[in-house]
């Protein structure tokens, strides 16, 4: 087994039972099938590889959700929420872009600077959806989350798959840049990230990305979009602009997190990362203390 095959958590019985054409394969053949074909085809190989089953599995233990916006993942009596904006600010922002605000919740911890220093409680689970990729300093973020977890806690994430969302024309993030961001102690995004997020992204129709064999074809630059991104960055005068800092697919994020664990850069002991799911632009990851 090569390292690539160690990066994705698969459940062979689940995988076999889900697809009729795999029912007669041995465990070894099934394992080989997934890494030769199933990953690229977006076959579901783990019961928690998709959003709804993952969320349903979390129960009602003491949980903190990061960045719920107006559509929290979870609602129960043991939930608390942290965001950089208050409920009122989130609702105002959501209404401006035409989102329904009926599910908006009260934010327990408003952390304007993105740091969790004000939170003194411990949680069994910290969860987030489409939040990790926004963190300017990924290593510091993960260690802050770890500090909020009980000794056997876990960080449960839903992460956009950059190959099938509006980041599809951007390269996968490199671990070298993650170390650069940590060395620089970044709290806001760089000009490069703002240009990428504002001027180099594409459409967000995941079905088109999945069905388009030429999705990695080179796309020409648009000078006007780049100029507007530079103007927005300069106008912000050092304040936070909300764009993606990082682009991941399951292989790349799992590999990066595994290395950060092995080098004792983040305070977690293991990772469970599941593969891509056809027709979606996200995947699921759990980090364990």
N, C-alpha and C positions, 0 to 999 in steps of 0.2 A: 504494500500500500504506500503510495507516495504522499507527500505532505498535503497536496491539494485535496486529496480525498479525506484528510483528517479535519478539514476546515468546515465541512458542512455536516450537520447532525441529521441523519436519516433514520427512519423507523422502517425496517425492512418488511415487517408484517403489515404495517399500514400501507406501504408502497405497493406491495403485492396485491393486497385486497382492493385497492382503489382502481386498478387497471386490469381489464380482462386479458390483455395480451401478455401480462407478466405473471399470471397465476401459476404457471408451471415451472418457473425459474427457481433454481436453488438460491440460497442466500448469497453465495459468491457471485453467481451470474447476475442476480438482481442488483447487487452492489456495483458491479462493473457496468451494468446497463445505465444506472443513474448517472455515473460520472462520465460515461461516454456519450449518452444521448439525453437522459432525463433532465439534467441541469439546464442544458441549452434549450430544451423543449418546454421548460417551465412546468414540468410535472410535479405535482404535490407529493412530497416524500416524507412529510412529518405532520402529525395531527395538529401541531401548533404553528404551522407555516403561514397561516392566514389570519387576518385581523380578528374576525369574529370568534373563532375557536380560542385564540390566544386570550382575548379579553374575558371570555366566559370562564376560562380556567383559573383566573386570578382570585376568585372568591371575594370575601369581604373583610380580609385582614387589613391591618392598619397600613394605608397606602398614601403616598404623595404623588400627585400627577404634575409634571412639569409642562408649562405652556398649554393649558387646555383650550385657550382662545374662547370661542363660544360653543364648542362641540367637544366636551370632555369625553374621554374614553370610558370612564367609570363613574357611577353614582351609587354610593351607599353610605351608611352611617359612620364608617371608619375612614372616609376619604378626606384628604385636604389637598389644596391646590396652591401652586406657586406660579407667578407670571411676572413679567416686567411691567405689566399694566394692571390697573384696577379693573373690576367688572365694568364700571361705567366707561372707562377708556376703551376696553375691548369691544363693548357693544357699539360705541361710536365708530370705531374703526370698521367693525363688521358691517354696519349699516351703510357705510360709505362705499363698500364694494359689493353691496347687494346680497349679503348673507342673512339667513334667518337667525334671529337671536333668541328664539324661544327656549333654547337649551342652555343659555348662559348661566354660569354659576358665580357665587361669591368667591373671590380670591382671598385665601387665608393669609398668604405671604406675598406682598408686592415688593419685589426685589428690583428696583430701578436699574441698578448697575449689573444685573445678571448674576451676582454672587449670592450664595445661600447662607451667608454669615449670620443673618438674623434668625435662622431656623435652629432652634435648640432641641427639637424633638428627634426621636429615632423612629424609623419605619421598617416594616418587614419587606415592603415592596416600594420602589420608586419606579414610575413608569412615564413614558413620553411617546408621542406620535409625531413624526416628522419634525423633530426638534434637534437631534444630535448634529445634523449637518449644518445647523445654524451657529454652532458654538465656535467663537473665534479661537479659543485655546482648548482643544479637545482634551488634552491630558489633564489640565486643571479642572475642567468640567467633570470628568469621570471620577477624579479623586474627591471632589466636593460631594458628588452623589454618594460615593462610598462612605463618606463621613456621616451621612444621614441614615445609613442602613444599620439594622441590627447585625450581630456577628454572622448570622446565617441568612442575611437578606439578599435580595437580587434586584438588579436594574433591568427592567423589561422594556424593550424598545420596538417600535415600528419605524423602519427607516426607508426613505425613498430609494428605489433602485435606479441609479443614474442612467442606466442603459435604456430605460423605458419611460422616462419622464422628460420634462423640459431641459434637463441637463444632458440629454443624449449626445449632443455634439461636443461636449466637454470631456477632457481626459479624466480617468480615474485619479483620485488624489494619491499622492505619494507620502510615505511615512516620513521622508526627509522634511517635507513642508509642515507636517504635524509637529516635528521636533523644533523647527524654526519658529512656529507660532508659540510654542511653549517657552522657548528661550526668550522670545520677545515679550512674553506675558501679555498677549493681545487681549484686549477687551472689546475692540471694535473690529470691523472687517477692513481689509486692505483695499487699496484702490484696485488692485488686480481682481479681487473677489467681486467688487461692485461692478467692474466692467464685465466680468464673466456673467454675473447674475442678471445684469440689466441689458447687455448688448450681445451676448454670445449664446444665449439659450434659444430653444426652439419650442415647438408646440408641446402640449401636455396630453395628447391623445395616445394612451398606452397601446391601444389596439393597433394603431398605425405603426408604432415603433416595433411591436412584436411581429407584424406581418410584412414589414419593409426590409428586404434583404440588403438594401443599400443604405441602411440607416447610418452607417459610419462614413458615408461619402463626404468629402470635404465641402464645407459651406463657406461661401465668400463673406468677407467682413462688410459690415454696414457702417460707414464713417459717421453717419448721423446718430445712430444708436450709441456708438462709442463716445462721441462728443457729449451726448446727453448724460451718459453715465459719469463721465469725468466732471461735468458741471454739478451733478447731484452730489458727488463725493466732496467736491470743494465747498459746496453750499452747506453741507452738514457740519463743517468746521470741527471735525473730530468726533461728532456724536455718532451713535449707532445707526447704521442703515441695515435693514433686514433683508439679507440675501443668504444664499448658501455659501458656506466657507469650504465645504467638502463634497465630493462626489464619490459614492461608493456603489459597488455591487456586492453580493454576499461573499464571494471569494475574497475580494480585496479588504473589506472591513474585518472579516473574521481573521484574516492573516495579520492585519495591522494590530488588532486587539490582542491576538495571541502573542505577538512579539512584545507588545507593551507589558503584558503580564509576565512573560519570561524574563524581561529586563528589569522587573520590579518598578516600572514607571507608573503603574496604576495599581490601586489596592483592591484587586480582585483575584480570584484563584482559578476560575475557568470560564469558558464561554460556550454557549450553545447558539449556533447560527444556522438558520434554515435557508434552503435555496429559493430561487425565484419561482413565482407562480404565474403561469401563462395568463395574459390578459390583465395583469395588475402592474402597478409601478412601485411596489413596496415589498419588503421582506421583514422577517422578525428575528430579533436577537435578544438573548438574555445573558447578563453578566452576573456571576455568583461571587459573593464575598469569600 
